[in-house]
Amino acid sequence: MTDVLYPGQSNLINFEGKEYSMHDYCETLINCKSKVLAIYTTDFYQNIPAVVEHTYGESKGYYLACRTGYDFLEKFYGKIASNLIPKLPIAKFSQI
Protein backbone atom coordinates (compact mmCIF):
# COMPACT_ATOMS: atom_id res chain seq x y z
CA MET A 1 0.00 0.00 0.00
CA THR A 2 1.31 3.44 -0.91
CA ASP A 3 0.35 6.44 1.19
CA VAL A 4 0.76 9.86 -0.42
CA LEU A 5 1.63 12.58 2.09
CA TYR A 6 0.32 16.14 2.03
CA PRO A 7 2.71 18.93 0.96
CA GLY A 8 4.94 19.79 3.91
CA GLN A 9 4.13 16.54 5.72
CA SER A 10 7.05 14.24 6.50
CA ASN A 11 8.07 11.16 8.45
CA LEU A 12 11.34 9.62 9.62
CA ILE A 13 13.32 6.49 8.82
CA ASN A 14 16.16 4.96 10.82
CA PHE A 15 19.22 3.81 8.85
CA GLU A 16 22.30 2.59 10.71
CA GLY A 17 21.21 4.25 13.94
CA LYS A 18 20.55 7.71 12.44
CA GLU A 19 17.19 9.23 11.54
CA TYR A 20 16.55 10.71 8.11
CA SER A 21 13.53 12.65 6.91
CA MET A 22 11.30 11.34 4.15
CA HIS A 23 8.45 13.04 2.29
CA ASP A 24 5.90 12.80 -0.53
CA TYR A 25 5.02 9.10 -0.17
CA CYS A 26 5.48 6.02 2.03
CA GLU A 27 4.94 2.47 0.93
CA THR A 28 4.25 -0.16 3.54
CA LEU A 29 6.09 -3.41 2.92
CA ILE A 30 4.05 -6.16 4.55
CA ASN A 31 5.41 -9.74 4.82
CA CYS A 32 8.76 -8.60 3.48
CA LYS A 33 11.29 -11.45 3.31
CA SER A 34 14.24 -9.26 2.31
CA LYS A 35 16.94 -7.93 4.62
CA VAL A 36 15.64 -4.75 6.27
CA LEU A 37 18.13 -1.87 6.09
CA ALA A 38 15.90 0.98 7.33
CA ILE A 39 12.56 1.24 9.12
CA TYR A 40 9.99 3.97 9.63
CA THR A 41 10.23 5.40 13.14
CA THR A 42 7.02 7.42 13.61
CA ASP A 43 3.25 7.32 13.19
CA PHE A 44 1.45 4.11 12.33
CA TYR A 45 4.34 3.22 9.98
CA GLN A 46 6.61 2.68 12.99
CA ASN A 47 8.85 -0.43 12.71
CA ILE A 48 7.71 -1.19 9.13
CA PRO A 49 10.54 -1.67 6.59
CA ALA A 50 11.36 1.41 4.50
CA VAL A 51 14.51 0.23 2.70
CA VAL A 52 15.31 -3.42 1.97
CA GLU A 53 18.02 -5.49 0.31
CA HIS A 54 17.31 -8.71 -1.56
CA THR A 55 20.08 -11.12 -2.48
CA TYR A 56 19.78 -13.42 -5.47
CA GLY A 57 22.84 -15.51 -6.16
CA GLU A 58 25.77 -13.11 -6.20
CA SER A 59 23.55 -10.11 -7.00
CA LYS A 60 21.74 -7.68 -4.74
CA GLY A 61 18.70 -5.53 -5.35
CA TYR A 62 17.56 -2.59 -3.23
CA TYR A 63 14.09 -1.13 -2.77
CA LEU A 64 13.39 2.29 -1.26
CA ALA A 65 9.75 2.45 -0.23
CA CYS A 66 9.76 6.21 0.35
CA ARG A 67 11.22 9.45 -0.99
CA THR A 68 14.12 10.67 1.10
CA GLY A 69 16.40 13.68 1.14
CA TYR A 70 19.88 13.85 -0.36
CA ASP A 71 21.51 13.35 3.05
CA PHE A 72 20.13 9.81 3.21
CA LEU A 73 20.81 9.06 -0.47
CA GLU A 74 24.44 10.15 -0.13
CA LYS A 75 24.95 7.84 2.86
CA PHE A 76 22.99 4.94 1.34
CA TYR A 77 24.55 4.97 -2.14
CA GLY A 78 27.99 5.66 -0.67
CA LYS A 79 27.69 2.46 1.35
CA ILE A 80 26.58 0.45 -1.71
CA ALA A 81 29.34 1.91 -3.89
CA SER A 82 32.02 1.21 -1.30
CA ASN A 83 31.05 -2.48 -1.41
CA LEU A 84 31.33 -2.55 -5.23
CA ILE A 85 34.77 -1.01 -5.61
CA PRO A 86 37.43 -3.71 -5.48
CA LYS A 87 40.09 -3.38 -2.84
CA LEU A 88 43.31 -2.98 -4.84
CA PRO A 89 46.68 -3.52 -3.22
CA ILE A 90 48.65 -0.32 -2.98
CA ALA A 91 52.40 -0.52 -3.30
CA LYS A 92 54.75 2.28 -2.40
CA PHE A 93 57.51 2.82 -4.97
CA SER A 94 60.78 4.42 -4.03
CA GLN A 95 62.54 6.80 -6.38
CA ILE A 96 65.77 5.66 -7.97
N, CA and C atoms as a LAMMPS dump frame, in Angstrom:
ITEM: TIMESTEP
0
ITEM: NUMBER OF ATOMS
288
ITEM: BOX BOUNDS ff ff ff
-5.0000000000000000e+02 5.0000000000000000e+02
-5.0000000000000000e+02 5.0000000000000000e+02
-5.0000000000000000e+02 5.0000000000000000e+02
ITEM: ATOMS id mol type element x y z
1 1 1 N 0.84 -1.177 0
2 1 2 C 0 0 0
3 1 3 C 0.887 1.242 0
4 2 1 N 0.581 2.186 -0.851
5 2 2 C 1.312 3.443 -0.912
6 2 3 C 0.449 4.554 -0.338
7 3 1 N 1.038 5.337 0.541
8 3 2 C 0.355 6.442 1.19
9 3 3 C 1.006 7.733 0.724
10 4 1 N 0.242 8.59 0.055
11 4 2 C 0.761 9.864 -0.42
12 4 3 C 0.584 10.89 0.697
13 5 1 N 1.659 11.593 1.018
14 5 2 C 1.626 12.583 2.089
15 5 3 C 1.234 13.957 1.544
16 6 1 N 0.663 14.779 2.41
17 6 2 C 0.323 16.144 2.031
18 6 3 C 1.596 16.972 1.876
19 7 1 N 1.538 18.045 1.074
20 7 2 C 2.708 18.927 0.96
21 7 3 C 3.132 19.426 2.349
22 8 1 N 4.415 19.35 2.618
23 8 2 C 4.941 19.792 3.908
24 8 3 C 4.917 18.718 4.988
25 9 1 N 4.182 17.63 4.758
26 9 2 C 4.127 16.542 5.72
27 9 3 C 5.346 15.643 5.516
28 10 1 N 5.887 15.103 6.612
29 10 2 C 7.053 14.237 6.503
30 10 3 C 7.005 13.149 7.569
31 11 1 N 7.938 12.242 7.494
32 11 2 C 8.068 11.16 8.448
33 11 3 C 9.561 10.902 8.591
34 12 1 N 9.934 9.924 9.402
35 12 2 C 11.341 9.621 9.616
36 12 3 C 11.622 8.149 9.38
37 13 1 N 12.845 7.867 8.908
38 13 2 C 13.32 6.492 8.82
39 13 3 C 14.624 6.399 9.603
40 14 1 N 14.917 5.208 10.097
41 14 2 C 16.16 4.956 10.815
42 14 3 C 17.035 4.054 9.953
43 15 1 N 18.238 4.558 9.643
44 15 2 C 19.217 3.806 8.852
45 15 3 C 20.545 3.866 9.583
46 16 1 N 21.027 2.709 9.995
47 16 2 C 22.298 2.587 10.705
48 16 3 C 22.354 3.477 11.943
49 17 1 N 21.251 3.518 12.683
50 17 2 C 21.214 4.255 13.94
51 17 3 C 20.993 5.751 13.828
52 18 1 N 20.785 6.271 12.634
53 18 2 C 20.55 7.706 12.441
54 18 3 C 19.204 7.903 11.746
55 19 1 N 18.488 8.945 12.158
56 19 2 C 17.188 9.225 11.544
57 19 3 C 17.331 10.181 10.372
58 20 1 N 16.573 9.878 9.314
59 20 2 C 16.546 10.707 8.115
60 20 3 C 15.096 11.037 7.787
61 21 1 N 14.878 12.216 7.269
62 21 2 C 13.531 12.65 6.91
63 21 3 C 13.13 12.068 5.56
64 22 1 N 11.848 11.773 5.43
65 22 2 C 11.297 11.343 4.149
66 22 3 C 10.017 12.132 3.909
67 23 1 N 9.605 12.213 2.649
68 23 2 C 8.453 13.044 2.289
69 23 3 C 7.772 12.506 1.036
70 24 1 N 6.683 13.089 0.673
71 24 2 C 5.9 12.799 -0.533
72 24 3 C 5.109 11.489 -0.489
73 25 1 N 5.757 10.369 -0.224
74 25 2 C 5.017 9.103 -0.174
75 25 3 C 5.731 8.085 0.705
76 26 1 N 4.955 7.148 1.244
77 26 2 C 5.477 6.022 2.032
78 26 3 C 4.774 4.774 1.524
79 27 1 N 5.542 3.758 1.277
80 27 2 C 4.938 2.475 0.928
81 27 3 C 5.143 1.545 2.109
82 28 1 N 4.126 0.805 2.458
83 28 2 C 4.246 -0.161 3.544
84 28 3 C 4.55 -1.531 2.956
85 29 1 N 5.658 -2.104 3.4
86 29 2 C 6.091 -3.412 2.92
87 29 3 C 5.666 -4.453 3.946
88 30 1 N 4.605 -5.162 3.649
89 30 2 C 4.053 -6.164 4.55
90 30 3 C 4.575 -7.54 4.129
91 31 1 N 4.888 -8.389 5.087
92 31 2 C 5.408 -9.74 4.823
93 31 3 C 6.67 -9.712 3.959
94 32 1 N 7.518 -8.751 4.227
95 32 2 C 8.763 -8.596 3.483
96 32 3 C 9.763 -9.649 3.941
97 33 1 N 10.329 -10.399 2.985
98 33 2 C 11.291 -11.451 3.307
99 33 3 C 12.721 -11.017 3.015
100 34 1 N 12.907 -9.783 2.608
101 34 2 C 14.239 -9.264 2.314
102 34 3 C 14.898 -8.745 3.583
103 35 1 N 16.19 -8.486 3.493
104 35 2 C 16.938 -7.93 4.622
105 35 3 C 16.536 -6.472 4.794
106 36 1 N 16.091 -6.116 5.992
107 36 2 C 15.642 -4.755 6.272
108 36 3 C 16.855 -3.89 6.606
109 37 1 N 17.017 -2.783 5.867
110 37 2 C 18.128 -1.865 6.093
111 37 3 C 17.691 -0.604 6.826
112 38 1 N 16.431 -0.208 6.66
113 38 2 C 15.904 0.979 7.332
114 38 3 C 14.431 0.758 7.633
115 39 1 N 13.976 1.348 8.736
116 39 2 C 12.563 1.242 9.125
117 39 3 C 11.991 2.631 9.378
118 40 1 N 10.672 2.743 9.226
119 40 2 C 9.99 3.969 9.629
120 40 3 C 10.013 4.049 11.15
121 41 1 N 10.118 5.265 11.685
122 41 2 C 10.226 5.401 13.139
123 41 3 C 9.054 6.127 13.792
124 42 1 N 8.127 6.661 13.014
125 42 2 C 7.021 7.421 13.609
126 42 3 C 5.682 7.024 12.999
127 43 1 N 4.639 7.529 13.622
128 43 2 C 3.255 7.317 13.191
129 43 3 C 2.901 5.83 13.138
130 44 1 N 1.868 5.505 12.4
131 44 2 C 1.447 4.108 12.33
132 44 3 C 2.37 3.279 11.448
133 45 1 N 3.343 3.93 10.786
134 45 2 C 4.34 3.217 9.984
135 45 3 C 5.459 2.641 10.852
136 46 1 N 5.498 3.033 12.109
137 46 2 C 6.612 2.68 12.994
138 46 3 C 6.967 1.196 12.922
139 47 1 N 8.268 0.922 12.771
140 47 2 C 8.852 -0.426 12.705
141 47 3 C 8.533 -1.196 11.426
142 48 1 N 7.963 -0.552 10.431
143 48 2 C 7.708 -1.186 9.13
144 48 3 C 8.913 -0.902 8.232
145 49 1 N 9.376 -1.886 7.452
146 49 2 C 10.542 -1.666 6.585
147 49 3 C 10.334 -0.521 5.603
148 50 1 N 11.38 0.298 5.449
149 50 2 C 11.356 1.409 4.502
150 50 3 C 12.376 1.218 3.383
151 51 1 N 13.473 0.524 3.692
152 51 2 C 14.51 0.23 2.704
153 51 3 C 14.94 -1.219 2.929
154 52 1 N 14.948 -2 1.839
155 52 2 C 15.306 -3.419 1.965
156 52 3 C 16.341 -3.813 0.916
157 53 1 N 17.022 -4.922 1.212
158 53 2 C 18.016 -5.486 0.307
159 53 3 C 17.634 -6.94 0.052
160 54 1 N 17.629 -7.328 -1.216
161 54 2 C 17.313 -8.711 -1.562
162 54 3 C 18.501 -9.304 -2.316
163 55 1 N 18.963 -10.442 -1.839
164 55 2 C 20.083 -11.122 -2.476
165 55 3 C 19.57 -12.26 -3.339
166 56 1 N 20.114 -12.343 -4.553
167 56 2 C 19.778 -13.421 -5.473
168 56 3 C 21.072 -13.881 -6.107
169 57 1 N 21.536 -15.046 -5.694
170 57 2 C 22.841 -15.508 -6.159
171 57 3 C 23.919 -14.571 -5.655
172 58 1 N 24.72 -14.051 -6.57
173 58 2 C 25.768 -13.108 -6.202
174 58 3 C 25.324 -11.662 -6.373
175 59 1 N 24.065 -11.462 -6.759
176 59 2 C 23.551 -10.115 -7.003
177 59 3 C 22.733 -9.616 -5.832
178 60 1 N 22.576 -8.302 -5.766
179 60 2 C 21.74 -7.676 -4.74
180 60 3 C 20.861 -6.629 -5.39
181 61 1 N 19.625 -6.559 -4.912
182 61 2 C 18.697 -5.533 -5.348
183 61 3 C 18.244 -4.736 -4.141
184 62 1 N 17.972 -3.455 -4.333
185 62 2 C 17.556 -2.589 -3.233
186 62 3 C 16.225 -1.946 -3.578
187 63 1 N 15.386 -1.773 -2.564
188 63 2 C 14.094 -1.131 -2.77
189 63 3 C 13.906 -0.059 -1.708
190 64 1 N 13.693 1.176 -2.152
191 64 2 C 13.394 2.287 -1.263
192 64 3 C 11.901 2.541 -1.35
193 65 1 N 11.203 2.35 -0.25
194 65 2 C 9.748 2.447 -0.232
195 65 3 C 9.261 3.849 0.109
196 66 1 N 10.139 4.834 0.035
197 66 2 C 9.763 6.207 0.348
198 66 3 C 10.708 7.17 -0.365
199 67 1 N 10.34 8.43 -0.406
200 67 2 C 11.216 9.45 -0.989
201 67 3 C 11.961 10.131 0.144
202 68 1 N 13.275 10.107 0.044
203 68 2 C 14.116 10.671 1.097
204 68 3 C 14.85 11.907 0.597
205 69 1 N 15.571 12.538 1.503
206 69 2 C 16.405 13.676 1.144
207 69 3 C 17.768 13.213 0.66
208 70 1 N 18.552 14.17 0.162
209 70 2 C 19.879 13.848 -0.358
210 70 3 C 20.834 13.368 0.731
211 71 1 N 20.616 13.794 1.977
212 71 2 C 21.506 13.349 3.05
213 71 3 C 21.456 11.827 3.203
214 72 1 N 20.246 11.266 3.137
215 72 2 C 20.126 9.809 3.209
216 72 3 C 20.705 9.15 1.967
217 73 1 N 20.355 9.667 0.785
218 73 2 C 20.815 9.055 -0.466
219 73 3 C 22.333 9.039 -0.56
220 74 1 N 22.978 10.102 -0.116
221 74 2 C 24.441 10.154 -0.134
222 74 3 C 25.025 9.052 0.751
223 75 1 N 24.473 8.878 1.933
224 75 2 C 24.948 7.844 2.86
225 75 3 C 24.653 6.447 2.305
226 76 1 N 23.429 6.236 1.829
227 76 2 C 22.991 4.935 1.345
228 76 3 C 23.784 4.492 0.107
229 77 1 N 23.834 5.34 -0.92
230 77 2 C 24.546 4.972 -2.145
231 77 3 C 26.056 4.925 -1.931
232 78 1 N 26.569 5.736 -1.016
233 78 2 C 27.988 5.665 -0.673
234 78 3 C 28.345 4.312 -0.098
235 79 1 N 27.454 3.782 0.755
236 79 2 C 27.689 2.465 1.348
237 79 3 C 27.651 1.377 0.272
238 80 1 N 26.681 1.445 -0.625
239 80 2 C 26.584 0.452 -1.705
240 80 3 C 27.813 0.531 -2.602
241 81 1 N 28.196 1.739 -2.996
242 81 2 C 29.341 1.908 -3.893
243 81 3 C 30.632 1.424 -3.252
244 82 1 N 30.787 1.643 -1.961
245 82 2 C 32.025 1.206 -1.305
246 82 3 C 32.148 -0.315 -1.296
247 83 1 N 31.023 -1.017 -1.353
248 83 2 C 31.051 -2.475 -1.414
249 83 3 C 31.315 -2.988 -2.83
250 84 1 N 31.147 -2.141 -3.836
251 84 2 C 31.334 -2.555 -5.229
252 84 3 C 32.753 -2.327 -5.729
253 85 1 N 33.427 -1.351 -5.16
254 85 2 C 34.77 -1.008 -5.614
255 85 3 C 35.745 -2.043 -5.074
256 86 1 N 36.485 -2.689 -5.961
257 86 2 C 37.432 -3.712 -5.48
258 86 3 C 38.548 -3.09 -4.657
259 87 1 N 38.982 -3.819 -3.682
260 87 2 C 40.094 -3.377 -2.844
261 87 3 C 41.386 -3.743 -3.565
262 88 1 N 42.072 -2.757 -4.095
263 88 2 C 43.307 -2.978 -4.838
264 88 3 C 44.508 -2.821 -3.904
265 89 1 N 45.479 -3.684 -4.041
266 89 2 C 46.68 -3.52 -3.219
267 89 3 C 47.44 -2.268 -3.655
268 90 1 N 47.902 -1.535 -2.683
269 90 2 C 48.649 -0.318 -2.979
270 90 3 C 50.094 -0.548 -2.599
271 91 1 N 50.981 -0.336 -3.544
272 91 2 C 52.398 -0.525 -3.304
273 91 3 C 53.077 0.834 -3.343
274 92 1 N 54.005 1.03 -2.446
275 92 2 C 54.747 2.279 -2.404
276 92 3 C 56.06 2.069 -3.159
277 93 1 N 56.294 2.921 -4.173
278 93 2 C 57.513 2.818 -4.968
279 93 3 C 58.517 3.857 -4.497
280 94 1 N 59.734 3.457 -4.4
281 94 2 C 60.784 4.418 -4.027
282 94 3 C 61.424 4.96 -5.29
283 95 1 N 61.873 6.186 -5.213
284 95 2 C 62.537 6.798 -6.378
285 95 3 C 63.954 6.264 -6.495
286 96 1 N 64.419 6.145 -7.709
287 96 2 C 65.771 5.657 -7.966
288 96 3 C 66.742 6.798 -7.978
